Amino acid sequence: MDRVRSAFNNMIKSERYSRFTLQPAEDGERHVEVKLSDDATDDAMEVEGQAGGSPSFRPAPLHQNRRHLFYVVLVTLLIFVTGYLVGYVSHRKPQVEPVNPVSENENRLQATPTDYAPSPEIQLDWKDVTQLLSQKLTSKAFEKTLRDFNLPRRSAGSAEDMNQANRIFDEFKKLEMDPWSDIHYVQLQMPDSNRPNRVLFGSDVFKPAGYLAYSATGKVEGKLVYGNYGRQEDLDVLQKKSVELKDSVLLLRSGKISFAEQVDNAAKKGASAVLIYPDIQDYKYLADTALYGHVHLGSGDPYTPGFPSFNHTQFPPTQSSGLPKIPAQTITANMAFGLLQKIEGPESDVSSGFKGGFKSVSYSLGGSKNITVEVNNVLVNKEVHNVFGIIKGFTDPDRYVVLGAQRDAWGNGYARATVGTSVLMELAKAVCEMVEKDGFRPRRSLVFASWSAGEYGNVGATEWLEGYMSSIDKKVFTYISLDGVVLGRGNFTTSASPLLYSLIENTMKEVNSPLGLGSVYDMVGRKNWEAILKPMAIDDPAYPFLAFSGIPSVSFHFISPNTESYSYYGTSLDNMDHLNYQTNQRTAEMTAVAAQFAGQMALRLVHDHVLNLDVSRYSSVLYKAVVRVYRRINQLLRSGQLKDVSPNWLSRARGSFQRAADDINRAIVNTDLSDKEACRILNDRIMAVEHTLLSPYVSPVETPFRHLLLGRGSHTLASIAETNDMEQLHIQLALATWNLQGCANAMVGNIWDIDNEI
């Protein structure tokens, strides 16, 4: 190298050359310095005398020298090779994985389009995409996957749960989906093996195997009262019958509302404990079947409300406001039959709907005999893993739709966990293959998530949402739940954000009916298709995404006709045989249809230039909610109970929302879809709708479900329309009005376009 350098220096010293150097002066200007060889001094002087003073250089002919030419070629090659090696090393992808999993997850969530190289536009049209998807999601493939993911037990945080998580991680890795894990340390409540829960009624002593997680513990005694399903209207019937509810033990049958809502309603009436059983009218299985569930009126780990249960986080000593303060316990149908035979008290009216399936009992309301309930559940610390894989988009990779499935279950959990996990994995394989082999280029990313501790109230999913609350709503534009997608055959129901109603309708028209006649849209009835839209329940796996994080979400279920729920949930009977019975031995076929339905929704959301979220579908929902408030306030004003309050401000805010929605729809029509930046700006406006409907005025600790229309709490329009507290109504009306106006402002996009008149 020294010899080459020396030869090169000798060569350039023997020839004239010039180099222009820009040197900054004190005044900020840059001056040109011309350096020439000694032979060129005269030429340089000549340059200075040229008009304008601009430097020029005309080199003299070079002296030809073969040796010098050889070294020039050699040095040029050396520089080229060196530059190539430096460029390769500097641009090569790092092979070392990040050490800190939390930082790794944050980096994935914070990725921006500039982190990725430009990619070609999508080459497949929508018809090609749907055909490819249906070809890959076959019943034959699901027969194998359903067998592979079927486990006899899979409780959250157990060895089986961890093995399943590792297997999913490895599958994502084989598919090159850049998998990662999200680890949480949560508190789960379980029965104490040394001190079983008990129910004592006279000489009868029951020791039920089932239980309700997050029940209050202790031993209480009270009058036994039968309260049907424990709904508000049921408890009102008891009070009209002069049955005392304070300090009573309520016997309720399972169904209609969640366990948590049943216990919460009972506690508000002053009950001291709750017993819940599956009545044979609603549950057609063995009368000694144990029942499992949870009674946390919320989601996530109730001992870290509003913040994630990462191991390194310093937790304040707080509890969720949704934890019940009274004991609650499940009993079998046989145990309930023994209690109902001896309960005594006034009989229920036939019109009340209190009578169940036991023909030999009168379903008396009780209130005369004492019963003792003893709950000894204990808190157990568990490490749970959520597992993720990603298929990155080619235009906006930092925007993604999430498809998620619960992995754990109380027992076998075939419909609850096996089916959803199978759909998750087969969809991941299908889309990966479409990208790798078939030329599919999704504009946005797809994230596939396997959650743990779902049986305890969507713990794994909620802890993830809490962990990335500040950024996740700006990245995730839709969540699709895969839990319970197959519960039977012959009917279809769904719960979703209104933003997704149009997408659901169009997908129903495109997916073939599992009955073999037309589409799913034809199966449910073209004229009455909206009858399949159900309000999203608090225990729905998609609910925390929608009402807590402000992410448009959907859950759907293929189900048997004339049924509202899957009766084997929360029991040891949730197995392959019972689901096969419900699907007429066509579980694999039904699972393939469900996968196509979820897949088409997801791919539509990442395929189109503009997000397939219809803001106009919120108009009627919002109108109905505002009208209820408007009428309620006018009624209170006429009666003199309320003064100096006008509902007009809320009505004007609704008008602002409507104008903003119309403006978005006009922008969709007028936007040049080939302009990526314009499409991104428009999509950001659409993404703002759901999140800005979350109330910024309530605490996620006290009121986690902050959605103005679909949440739970005094801040919601539904609560404002029902409250009897005039001071509270006045305050909440003002906050709700500005919450809605703020949503309209966010939808406009540019601050100078905002209409300041509410």
Buried (B, 14 or more C-beta within 10 A) or exposed (E): EEEEEEBBEEBEEEBBEBEEEEEEEEEEEEEEEBEBBEEBEEBBEEBEEEEEEEBEBEEEEEEEEEEBEEBBEEBEEEEEEEEEEEEEEEEEEEEEEBEEBBEBBBEBBEBEBEEBEEEEEBEBEBEBBBEBBBEBBBBEBBBEBBEBBBBEBBBBBBEBBBEBBEBBBEBBEEBEBEBBBBBBBBBBBBBEEEEEBBBBBEEEEBEBBBBBBBBBBEEBBBBBBBBBBBBEEBBEBBEEBEBBBEEBBBBBBBBBBBBBBBBBBBBEBEBBBBBBBBBBEBBEBEBEBBBBBBBBBBBBBBBBBBBBBBEEBEEEEEEBBBBBEBBBBBBBBBBBBBBBEBBBBBEBEEEBBBBBBBEEBBBBBBBBBEBBBBBBBEBEEBBBBBBBBBBBBBBBBBBBBBBBBBBBBBBBBBBBBBBBBBBBBBBBBBBBBBBEEBEBBBBBBBBBBBBBBBBBBBBBBBBBBBBBBEEBBBBBBBBBBBBBBBBBBBBBBBBBBBBBBBBBBBBBBBBBBBEEEEBBBBBBEEEEBEEBBBEBBBBBBBBBBBBBBBBBBBBBBBBBEEBEBBBBBBBBBBBBEBBBEBBBEBBBBBBBBBBBBBBBBBBBBBBBBBBBBBBBBBBEBBBEBBBBBBEBBEEBBEEEEBEEBEBEBBBBBBBBBBBBBEBBEEBBEEBEEEEBEBBBBBBBBBBBBBBBBBBEBBEBBEBBBBBBBBBBBBBBBBBBBEBEEEEEBBBBBBBBBBBBBBBBBBBBBEEEEBBEEB
